[in-house]
């Protein structure tokens, strides 16, 4: 997937779908079949990442996905060693919602030179944890506190600070298994930031996807819920059809 930059693809339209695959939970023998199943009728991107993934497993999963899927493969790393030459892009995350310097810049130093030599696109990303009404593994590992959903001013100022630092992408995450997803009102309040927006965590209904797409979310990330409810693929197909129709009519 080298014809267009991934950041341009993110920014090209709203309501795109990314399937998040956790390599730590992957059966490599079944992954080839899953990679084929996640085709363009369901998803626009495949994200790869997890909290406790060994680098060898991460690379093995990326290799299979790139060989078997026509979708762009994007790294969403749980730590700085989660990268592979078989990615099309890597989200280079800075956890701006917290104040732990390790996840603002400290961790990045371990692999910065190595990553700079890789062939994939590196996308500087402002990563914001938003309270999903359930403790998340990212908050625990990073020892940071998510921003409450109703603190629109703090979220907006944090996002703008990221933009002024040179970040090219906003990623708002309510956390794996969140009880509530990022509110459409939060996204509405970020329109003046003028960066592509990714939202993940707690997305489990077509209505949520439609509401977030309607307010300008570029990419919606589906993770744990897909693993537990394979039938959700049908709802994703329906969502993509409805979004295509609404974009054509301008609604």
N, C-alpha and C positions, 0 to 999 in steps of 0.2 A: 504494500500500500504506500507507494512513494510518489504518486502523481500530484497530490495536493498535500500541503502541510496539514497536520492533524489540528493545529490551533485554528486554521482557516475552516476546516470541516466543523469543528465545534461551533464556530461563530456563524456558520452558513444558514442555520435555521433553528427554530425552537422545537421542543418536544422530541428530541432524539433519545434513543434508548441505549444504555450500556449495560451489559450483563457482567457482573463482578464475579470472578472465579477465584476462590481461595485455594491456592495450591496445596495447602496443608490438609484439605478435605477432599482432594482429588484422587480418584482411582484412574491411573494413567491408561489402563486398558479400556476404560469406558469413555475417556476424554475425547478420543477421536470421533466417536459417535455424537457426543454432545456438541463438539465443535461444528459438525455438519448441521446439527439441529438448530443451532443459534445462527440462522441465516438472515438475510436482509429483510425477510418478511417479519422478523421478530425484533432484531437489534441492528444498531448502526455501528456499535463498537463492542469490543470485549476488553474489560479491565481485568488486570491480574494483580493480586496482592492479598496479604494476610498478616496477622499479628505475629505469628510464630513460625514462619516458613524458613526452612533451610535453603541456602542459595542453590544447591544442586537440584532440589525439587522445583524451585521457582524456574530455573532455566529449562528443566525438562518439560514443564507444562507450557512454557512460552514456545518452545520448539515445536511441540505437537500442534498447538493452536495456529501458529503461523503456517505450518504445512497443510493443515486440514481446513482452515477457515479462510474465507475471502474478506472477512471483516478486519479493520485495523485493530491491532493488538497494542494496548496501552498499559503501561505499568502504573499501578497505584500502590506504591511501596509502603509496607508496614515498618521497614527499617531501611537503612541506606545501602544494604547489601542485596536488596531485591531489585536487580536489574539484569538484563540479558540482551545479547546482540540480536535476539529474535523478536525484540519489540519494535514497533513502529514509532512509538513515542514513550516518554517517561514523564509523569507528572512530578516535578521537582518541588516537593511540598515544604512550605514553611508554616508551622503551626502558630498563626498570628493571634488566635483567640486566647492563648495562654501566655504566661510570662516565664516559661522554662527555657533558658537560653540553649539548652541541648537540642531542642526541637525547633528553635529559630535559626540556628546556624551551627551549633556544636557538632551534631551528628554528621552534618554534611561534609565536614572536613575529611572524614575517613576515606571517602571514595570519589571526591571531586575530580581528581586528575584522571582516574580510571574512566569515570562516566564521560568526561570531556572527549575521550578518544573513541567512544562508541558511535556506531553509525545512526542510531535512532535520534529522533527529535527530542530535545529537552525543553519542557515547558515550565517556566517559573510560575508556581501556583500558590496563591494565598489560600491557606487551608484554615477554615473556621469551624470549630465544634459548636453546634447549637444544641441546646438542651432538648433531648427527646423523651424526657420523663422516665428515663431508665439509665443507670450507670453504664457507660460504654468501656470497652477494652482500651480504646485509644486514650480516653481521659485517665484511666487507671495507670497505664504504662507511662504516659507523658507527665503524670502528676499535675494536670491542669484542670481547670473548671470550665465547662461549656458556658456559652453566653445564653442567658434566658431568652426565650422566644419573643418576649414583649419588650426587650431592650433594643428597639429599632435604631436609636441613635448610636449606641455602642457598636452594633453590627455594621452600620453604615460607615462610621468613622474608621473602624478596623479595616473594612474592605477598601476604603479610599486610601488609607495609609499603605496598604499592600500595593495598590496601583501606583502610588507615587514612588514606592521603592522599586518599581519596575516589573511587578508581577503581571502576567498576561492572562491570568485565568483565576476565577473565584470558585472555590469548592466549599459548599456548605454541607456539613455532615451531621445528622442527628444521631449517628452511631448505629452499629450493627444491632439489629433487633429492637430498635427504638419503638416505643409505644405510640409516639406521635412523630410525624414527619415535619420537616421544615415548612412553616406556614407560607402560603402564597403572599400574605401581607408582608412578610420579611423580604421576599423577592421583589415585590412591587416597590419597596422602599430603596432598592438598590439600582433602579433603572438609570440613575444619573452617573453611576460608576462607569458605564460603557465598557464593560468587559464581559466576555462569555461566562455564563454561570452554569455550574454543575451542582446538582442536589442529590444526596444519597441518605439512606437511613429511614426505615419505617414506611417505605412505599410498598403498598400491598393491594391497592385497588385502582381500577381504571379511572375512577372519579378523581383520585388524588393526582394522577398523572395529567389528566385533562386540565385540572385547575392550575397546576404548576406551569404547564405549557402555556396556558392562556396568559399568564402574567410575564412570560418571557424567559422561562428556564430553558437553556439550550440543551442540556443533557440530563437525563434522569437515570439514576443508577439503581439497578435491581440486584440484590445480593442474596441474603439468607432466605428470603421468602421464596425465591425461585427454587432453592434447594429443597425446601419443605413442601412446596405446592407446584409440581410440574405443570398442572393444568392452567396455571397463571399465564403460560405461553399463549393460550387462546385469547385471553384478555389483552395481552400485549399486541397481538395481531389486530384485534379490533381497535385498540387505541391508535395504532399507526394508520389504519385506514381512516378513522375519524379525523385525525390530525391532518392527514393529506387533504381531505375534503375541505376542512375549515381553512387551511392555508390557501387553497385555490379560490375559495369564496371571500377570503379576507376577513373572516369572522374570528 
